[in-house]
Amino acid sequence: MDIKYINHSKTTKLHNKNGVLYISFDILDKFGIVNGFSTRIGGVSKEHLSSMNLSFHRGDDPANVMENHKRLGKAAGYDYRKLVFSDQVHETAIYKVTEKDAGKGITVPSDIVSTDGLVTNIPGIPLMTFYADCVPVYFYDPIKKVVAMNHSGWKGTVKNISSHMIETMNREYGSSASDIICAIGPSICQACYEVSLDVAEAFGAAYHEEEYASMMIDKGNGKYQLDLHKANYYNLINSGVSAEHIAVTDICTCCNPALLFSHRASHGMRGNLGGFIMLPEKTGGYMHET
Protein backbone atom coordinates (compact mmCIF):
# COMPACT_ATOMS: atom_id res chain seq x y z
CA MET A 1 0.00 0.00 0.00
CA ASP A 2 1.28 3.46 -0.89
CA ILE A 3 1.86 5.94 1.94
CA LYS A 4 1.84 9.68 1.35
CA TYR A 5 4.93 11.27 2.89
CA ILE A 6 5.58 14.92 3.61
CA ASN A 7 9.31 15.05 2.83
CA HIS A 8 10.19 11.40 2.18
CA SER A 9 12.71 11.04 5.00
CA LYS A 10 11.38 7.49 5.44
CA THR A 11 12.47 6.74 8.98
CA THR A 12 10.01 3.86 9.23
CA LYS A 13 9.21 0.39 7.93
CA LEU A 14 5.73 -0.84 6.99
CA HIS A 15 5.33 -4.47 8.07
CA ASN A 16 2.74 -6.99 6.85
CA LYS A 17 2.45 -9.97 9.18
CA ASN A 18 -0.37 -12.32 8.23
CA GLY A 19 -2.37 -9.41 6.82
CA VAL A 20 -1.78 -7.14 9.84
CA LEU A 21 -0.03 -3.92 8.78
CA TYR A 22 1.92 -1.86 11.28
CA ILE A 23 4.71 0.71 11.18
CA SER A 24 7.97 0.46 13.13
CA PHE A 25 10.77 2.98 13.62
CA ASP A 26 14.29 2.33 12.33
CA ILE A 27 15.91 4.23 15.21
CA LEU A 28 14.31 1.79 17.70
CA ASP A 29 14.45 -1.34 15.54
CA LYS A 30 18.25 -1.28 15.51
CA PHE A 31 18.27 -1.70 19.31
CA GLY A 32 15.88 -4.65 19.17
CA ILE A 33 13.09 -2.71 20.90
CA VAL A 34 9.58 -3.97 20.21
CA ASN A 35 7.88 -0.90 18.82
CA GLY A 36 5.30 0.25 16.36
CA PHE A 37 2.24 2.18 15.30
CA SER A 38 -0.82 0.29 14.15
CA THR A 39 -2.73 0.87 10.93
CA ARG A 40 -6.40 0.26 10.28
CA ILE A 41 -5.56 -2.87 8.24
CA GLY A 42 -5.81 -6.45 9.46
CA GLY A 43 -8.56 -6.45 12.08
CA VAL A 44 -12.18 -7.55 12.34
CA SER A 45 -14.05 -4.32 13.19
CA LYS A 46 -16.76 -3.13 10.82
CA GLU A 47 -17.92 -0.01 8.96
CA HIS A 48 -16.22 3.24 10.02
CA LEU A 49 -14.23 1.30 12.63
CA SER A 50 -12.86 -1.01 9.96
CA SER A 51 -10.87 -2.89 10.56
CA MET A 52 -8.17 -2.58 13.24
CA ASN A 53 -9.85 -0.36 15.83
CA LEU A 54 -7.97 -0.73 19.13
CA SER A 55 -10.21 1.29 21.42
CA PHE A 56 -12.92 -0.07 23.70
CA HIS A 57 -14.45 3.43 23.83
CA ARG A 58 -15.50 3.99 20.19
CA GLY A 59 -18.73 1.97 20.24
CA ASP A 60 -17.11 -1.19 18.89
CA ASP A 61 -17.98 -4.75 19.88
CA PRO A 62 -15.52 -5.53 22.71
CA ALA A 63 -14.92 -8.98 21.22
CA ASN A 64 -13.77 -7.36 17.98
CA VAL A 65 -11.42 -5.02 19.82
CA MET A 66 -9.93 -7.91 21.77
CA GLU A 67 -9.39 -9.90 18.59
CA ASN A 68 -7.71 -6.88 17.00
CA HIS A 69 -5.31 -6.61 19.93
CA LYS A 70 -4.59 -10.34 19.76
CA ARG A 71 -3.74 -10.08 16.05
CA LEU A 72 -1.54 -7.00 16.44
CA GLY A 73 0.33 -8.49 19.39
CA LYS A 74 0.97 -11.70 17.46
CA ALA A 75 2.23 -9.73 14.47
CA ALA A 76 4.48 -7.33 16.39
CA GLY A 77 5.82 -9.77 18.97
CA TYR A 78 4.24 -8.94 22.32
CA ASP A 79 1.67 -10.55 24.63
CA TYR A 80 -1.48 -8.47 24.20
CA ARG A 81 -2.77 -9.77 27.55
CA LYS A 82 -0.02 -7.76 29.31
CA LEU A 83 -0.72 -4.45 27.56
CA VAL A 84 -0.94 -1.35 29.75
CA PHE A 85 -3.15 1.51 28.53
CA SER A 86 -3.26 5.16 29.48
CA ASP A 87 -6.46 7.13 30.09
CA GLN A 88 -5.65 10.15 27.92
CA VAL A 89 -6.84 13.64 28.85
CA HIS A 90 -4.39 15.90 26.93
CA GLU A 91 -2.36 16.70 30.02
CA THR A 92 1.20 15.95 31.18
CA ALA A 93 0.89 13.27 33.88
CA ILE A 94 3.30 10.32 33.57
CA TYR A 95 2.72 6.87 35.12
CA LYS A 96 5.51 4.48 36.14
CA VAL A 97 4.49 0.97 35.09
CA THR A 98 5.58 -2.04 37.18
CA GLU A 99 4.80 -5.76 37.10
CA LYS A 100 1.54 -5.24 39.01
CA ASP A 101 0.18 -3.11 36.16
CA ALA A 102 0.39 -5.77 33.45
CA GLY A 103 -2.94 -6.07 31.62
CA LYS A 104 -4.49 -2.89 33.03
CA GLY A 105 -7.06 -1.62 30.57
CA ILE A 106 -7.38 -4.80 28.53
CA THR A 107 -7.64 -7.90 30.75
CA VAL A 108 -8.08 -6.29 34.17
CA PRO A 109 -9.67 -2.99 35.26
CA SER A 110 -7.34 -0.02 35.24
CA ASP A 111 -6.74 2.59 37.90
CA ILE A 112 -4.39 4.54 35.61
CA VAL A 113 -6.44 7.68 35.05
CA SER A 114 -5.86 11.19 33.68
CA THR A 115 -2.54 10.05 32.25
CA ASP A 116 -0.95 10.66 28.84
CA GLY A 117 2.47 9.10 29.36
CA LEU A 118 3.68 5.63 30.38
CA VAL A 119 7.21 4.55 31.32
CA THR A 120 8.77 1.28 32.49
CA ASN A 121 12.01 -0.65 32.89
CA ILE A 122 10.23 -4.02 33.07
CA PRO A 123 10.87 -6.30 30.06
CA GLY A 124 7.86 -7.98 28.50
CA ILE A 125 5.25 -5.38 29.44
CA PRO A 126 4.03 -3.50 26.33
CA LEU A 127 2.89 0.11 26.76
CA MET A 128 0.19 1.49 24.46
CA THR A 129 -1.30 4.92 23.87
CA PHE A 130 -4.03 5.79 21.34
CA TYR A 131 -4.26 8.08 18.34
CA ALA A 132 -6.32 9.47 15.49
CA ASP A 133 -4.25 12.61 14.61
CA CYS A 134 -2.31 13.43 17.80
CA VAL A 135 1.43 12.82 18.08
CA PRO A 136 2.97 9.64 19.54
CA VAL A 137 6.43 10.20 21.03
CA TYR A 138 8.59 7.14 21.79
CA PHE A 139 11.51 7.05 24.25
CA TYR A 140 14.27 4.51 24.85
CA ASP A 141 17.25 4.80 27.19
CA PRO A 142 19.80 2.19 26.06
CA ILE A 143 21.97 2.81 29.15
CA LYS A 144 19.36 2.38 31.89
CA LYS A 145 17.11 0.09 29.77
CA VAL A 146 13.94 2.13 30.02
CA VAL A 147 11.14 2.58 27.47
CA ALA A 148 8.31 5.10 27.44
CA MET A 149 5.80 6.80 25.25
CA ASN A 150 3.48 9.73 25.47
CA HIS A 151 0.36 10.98 23.73
CA SER A 152 0.89 14.57 22.63
CA GLY A 153 -2.01 16.50 21.12
CA TRP A 154 -1.71 20.26 20.77
CA LYS A 155 -2.42 20.77 24.48
CA GLY A 156 0.14 18.18 25.58
CA THR A 157 2.62 19.59 23.08
CA VAL A 158 2.33 23.21 24.17
CA LYS A 159 2.61 22.07 27.81
CA ASN A 160 5.68 20.01 26.79
CA ILE A 161 4.70 16.58 28.03
CA SER A 162 8.03 15.31 26.68
CA SER A 163 9.93 17.36 29.25
CA HIS A 164 7.79 15.79 31.97
CA MET A 165 8.60 12.34 30.57
CA ILE A 166 12.35 13.00 30.52
CA GLU A 167 12.22 14.41 34.06
CA THR A 168 10.37 11.27 35.18
CA MET A 169 12.91 8.99 33.49
CA ASN A 170 15.71 10.87 35.24
CA ARG A 171 14.04 10.85 38.63
CA GLU A 172 12.83 7.24 38.61
CA TYR A 173 15.62 5.49 36.69
CA GLY A 174 18.58 7.87 36.53
CA SER A 175 18.26 8.44 32.77
CA SER A 176 20.23 11.25 31.15
CA ALA A 177 18.49 13.19 28.39
CA SER A 178 21.58 12.98 26.19
CA ASP A 179 21.34 9.15 26.16
CA ILE A 180 17.66 8.91 25.26
CA ILE A 181 16.59 7.77 21.78
CA CYS A 182 13.29 9.19 20.49
CA ALA A 183 10.87 8.73 17.61
CA ILE A 184 8.06 11.11 16.73
CA GLY A 185 5.40 9.01 15.05
CA PRO A 186 2.62 9.46 12.49
CA SER A 187 0.19 12.30 13.16
CA ILE A 188 -1.61 15.06 11.33
CA CYS A 189 0.71 17.17 9.16
CA GLN A 190 0.94 20.95 8.99
CA ALA A 191 -0.89 21.15 5.66
CA CYS A 192 -3.90 19.35 7.18
CA TYR A 193 -3.89 20.95 10.63
CA GLU A 194 -5.64 24.30 10.77
CA VAL A 195 -5.90 25.92 14.22
CA SER A 196 -7.47 29.06 15.61
CA LEU A 197 -5.90 32.22 17.03
CA ASP A 198 -6.04 31.06 20.64
CA VAL A 199 -4.00 27.96 19.82
CA ALA A 200 -1.49 30.00 17.82
CA GLU A 201 -1.11 32.44 20.71
CA ALA A 202 -0.52 29.58 23.17
CA PHE A 203 2.32 28.28 20.99
CA GLY A 204 3.69 31.78 20.51
CA ALA A 205 3.99 32.13 24.27
CA ALA A 206 5.58 28.67 24.74
CA TYR A 207 8.31 28.71 22.07
CA HIS A 208 11.18 30.93 21.01
CA GLU A 209 10.35 33.32 18.20
CA GLU A 210 12.37 31.47 15.56
CA GLU A 211 10.89 28.13 16.62
CA TYR A 212 7.37 29.52 16.45
CA ALA A 213 8.00 30.99 13.00
CA SER A 214 9.16 27.61 11.69
CA MET A 215 6.12 25.70 12.98
CA MET A 216 3.25 28.14 12.32
CA ILE A 217 1.86 29.56 9.09
CA ASP A 218 -0.49 32.54 9.35
CA LYS A 219 -3.27 32.08 6.79
CA GLY A 220 -5.08 35.27 7.79
CA ASN A 221 -8.57 35.72 9.22
CA GLY A 222 -7.47 34.16 12.50
CA LYS A 223 -6.51 30.82 10.91
CA TYR A 224 -3.10 29.14 11.18
CA GLN A 225 -1.41 25.92 10.06
CA LEU A 226 0.49 24.19 12.89
CA ASP A 227 3.35 21.70 12.51
CA LEU A 228 3.02 19.42 15.54
CA HIS A 229 5.91 17.23 14.40
CA LYS A 230 8.27 20.20 14.54
CA ALA A 231 6.89 21.45 17.85
CA ASN A 232 7.50 18.05 19.45
CA TYR A 233 11.01 17.99 17.98
CA TYR A 234 11.76 21.31 19.68
CA ASN A 235 10.34 19.94 22.93
CA LEU A 236 12.83 17.08 22.83
CA ILE A 237 15.78 19.26 21.83
CA ASN A 238 14.97 21.82 24.52
CA SER A 239 14.78 19.00 27.07
CA GLY A 240 18.33 17.92 26.28
CA VAL A 241 17.84 15.10 23.75
CA SER A 242 20.53 15.07 21.05
CA ALA A 243 19.39 15.87 17.52
CA GLU A 244 21.03 12.71 16.19
CA HIS A 245 18.92 10.68 18.63
CA ILE A 246 15.57 11.94 17.24
CA ALA A 247 13.72 10.47 14.26
CA VAL A 248 10.82 12.57 12.99
CA THR A 249 8.36 10.46 11.03
CA ASP A 250 6.78 12.18 8.05
CA ILE A 251 3.57 10.15 7.70
CA CYS A 252 0.32 12.11 8.06
CA THR A 253 -2.74 10.39 9.49
CA CYS A 254 -5.08 12.77 7.67
CA CYS A 255 -3.36 12.30 4.28
CA ASN A 256 -3.66 8.50 4.53
CA PRO A 257 -7.31 7.74 5.43
CA ALA A 258 -7.24 4.29 3.81
CA LEU A 259 -4.33 3.25 6.01
CA LEU A 260 -4.74 5.28 9.22
CA PHE A 261 -7.60 6.62 11.33
CA SER A 262 -7.90 10.41 11.32
CA HIS A 263 -10.36 12.40 13.39
CA ARG A 264 -10.25 15.32 10.96
CA ALA A 265 -10.43 13.30 7.77
CA SER A 266 -13.39 11.24 9.05
CA HIS A 267 -15.19 14.09 10.89
CA GLY A 268 -15.04 11.97 14.04
CA MET A 269 -16.32 8.73 12.50
CA ARG A 270 -13.31 6.57 13.22
CA GLY A 271 -11.57 4.08 15.44
CA ASN A 272 -8.29 4.50 17.30
CA LEU A 273 -4.78 3.56 16.33
CA GLY A 274 -2.27 2.34 18.89
CA GLY A 275 1.35 3.28 19.46
CA PHE A 276 3.29 0.63 21.38
CA ILE A 277 6.74 0.02 22.83
CA MET A 278 8.23 -2.78 24.92
CA LEU A 279 11.57 -3.89 26.29
CA PRO A 280 12.09 -7.39 24.90
CA GLU A 281 12.16 -10.24 27.35
CA LYS A 282 15.60 -11.73 27.90
CA THR A 283 14.37 -15.26 27.27
CA GLY A 284 11.23 -16.64 25.75
CA GLY A 285 8.68 -14.00 24.92
CA TYR A 286 5.57 -13.85 22.84
CA MET A 287 6.91 -14.01 19.31
CA HIS A 288 4.93 -13.38 16.17
CA GLU A 289 4.27 -16.10 13.65
CA THR A 290 6.53 -16.12 10.64
N, C-alpha and C positions, 0 to 999 in steps of 0.2 A: 504493500500500500504506500502511495506517495504521501510524504509529509511536507507541508509548506513551512519553509524556514524563513527567518527574518534576514540573517546575514550569512547563512550557510557555514557557521563555525563547526557544526556537527561534532559536538562533544558527547554524543550519546550513541547507543546501539538500540535498534528495534528488534526484539526477540519474538519468535513465534514458537511456542512450545505446545504441541498438541492443539493448535488452534487458538491458544491464549496469547494475545499480543501484549507485551509490556516493554517499557523503555528503561534501560539502565545507563549509568553514568561512567564514562571511561575513567575518570579521576578516582572513582571508588572501586571500580572493577579491578584495577591493577593491584589493589591491596587485598583482594579476595573478600571484600565486604559484600554481603547480601544486600542488594539495594535495587530500587526501581520505582517506576511510576506507571500505574495501570493505564490501560486504554479501555474503550467501551466494547472491545472485541473479545469474544470467547466465553461469554457467560450465558445465562439462561433467562434473564429478565426480559420483559416484554414491552412493546410499544415505546413510549418516550424514554423508558428506563433501559432500553435494549443496548447491549445485552449484559454488560459487566458492571451493573450498579453495585457498589460496595457499601451503601448506607442503609441502615435499618430505619431511617427517619425520612424517607422519600416516598412513603406509601407503597413500597414494594412488598411482595410476599416474603416473609422472613426466611422461608425455606429456599427461595431463589437466591437471596442474599448470602445465605450460608453456603450454598453450592458454589456461588461465585467465588467466595473466599477460599473454599477448598481447592477450586481449580487454579486460582492464582498462586496460592501457596505451593501447590504441587509443581507448577511451572517454574516459579522463581527460586524454590529451594528452602522454604521455611514451613514450620508447623503452624497452620492457620489457627489451631486451637489455643496457641499461646500468644496470639496477637494482643497488643495493648493499644487501646484507642484513647484519643483525647476528646474532650467535650469542648469544642471550639466556640469562642465568644469574641474573637478579634481583640484580644488583650495580650498581655506579655507574661502571664504566669507560666512557669516551667515546673514539670513534675519529674522527680527522680524515681525511675522504675527499678524495682527489685524483684526477686523471685516470687514474692507473695502477690505480685500484680499480674502474673501471667494469666492471660485469658480475659482480663477485665474489659468488658464491652462486647465480647463475642460469645464466650461460653459461661461466664459468670457475671453477675451485676457489677457495675463499676461505680466507685466512689471518687473517680478522678473527674472533677467538675471545674468549669470555668478555666480551662487550661488549653493553651495553644502550642505548647512545646513539651516534648518528651525526651528524656536522656537516660542512658543506662550504660553500665560496664559489664552486664551479665550476658554471656554468650547464649545464643539460642532463643532469646526473647525478641521477636520482631515488633518494632514500633510502627504505628500507622497513623497518619493524619489525612484529612479528606479535602478534596478540591473540586472546583468547577469554574475556575478563573484565577483564584488567588495563588500566591507564590509558595511552593514548597522549598524549604532550605534544609539541606542535608549537612551534617557535621560528622567528622571522624578524626579522632586523635590517635595517631598510630603509636605514640609514645606511651600514653596511659591506657590505651585500648578502651576507648569510650566512643559510643555512637549516639547521635541525637538528630532530631528534626523538628522544625517548627512550621506552623501554618501562618503565613504572613500576607494578609489582605492589606488594603491601603492603611487601615487603622493600625494594624500590627507593625507595618513597615514604618510609618511616620513616628511611632513610639519606639522603634528600633528593638523589636523582640530579639533580634540576633545578638545584640549586646547583652541582653538578659541571659540568653542561652550561654554565651561565652563566659560570663561572670559565674553562672551556675556550674559550668564544667570546671572552672578554676577552683571554686570554693569546695565543691564536693569531691573532685578527683585530682586536683592539682594540675589540670591542663594549662598549658601556655598557648595563648592565641596564635603565636607564630608557628606552632606545630600543627594547628588544626587544618584539615582538608575540608573544603566545602564545595557543594554543588547547588546551584540555583536552578530549579527545575521548570518544566513547562507551566506557563500561565498566560494570561491575556497580554498581548503585545501593545506597544504604544499606539500603533495605528488604529487598534480596535477599542482602546480604553479612553473614552471621553469622561472627564470629571468636571465638577462645578467649581465656582470661585472659592468656596469655603475649603474644599479639599486642596486646591492649589495654594491657598494662603497658609494652610497647615504645613505643607511641604516647604514653602518658602521660609517659614519660621524655623524649621527643623534642620535645614541643610545649608551649607555654605553657598554663596551666590553662584559660583561657577558650577557647583554640583547641581543646583536647582536649574540653572540654565540648560544643562545638558540632558535633564530628564523631563522637562516640561515644555510643551509647545502651546503658545497662546493663540487660540483660533479666533479670538474676538467674541463679543457678546457674552462674556462670562463663561466661555467654554474652553477647556484645555485638554491636551492629550498627554497622559502620564506614562512614563516608562518605569514600571515597577521592577523590572529586571535590574535596571541600572541603579535604582534607589536601594535595592537590597545589596547590590555589589558595594555601594558606598558604605552601607551599614557594616558590612564585614570588614572592609578596609579600615574604616574609622575605629573599629573594635580591635584592631591589631592583627588581623589575618593577612598573610602575605598574598600579594596579587597572583603569584605563580601557584598558589594553593587554591584558587577559586576558578571553577568552571561555570560559565554562564550559558545555560541552555537557551537556544533560540527558537524553540517550538512554541507556537501560540495555540492555546486551547480554542480560542474563538475562530481562528483561521482554519481549524481542522475539525469541523463538527462531525464528520463521519468517523473519525478516530477517537476524539476526546469529547467529554461533556463540557459544555460552556453555558454558564448562566445567562450571559448576554446573548449569545447566538441563539439560544433556545427560548428566550424570554421566560426563563424559570422552569420550563418543562424538561427536566433532566434528572439524571442520577448523579452520583458522586464517584469521582476517581479517588484512588488511594496512593499516597506516597509511602514507601516503606524502607526501613533500614534495619539491619541486624548484624551483630557480631557473630561470625560463624562458630559453631560448636567445635571444640577441639577434636572430638571423636564422634563418630556416628552422625546424627543430624537427620533432618527430614529432607532428603534429596529429591529433586524433580525426576520424573521419568525421562529417559532419553529416547 
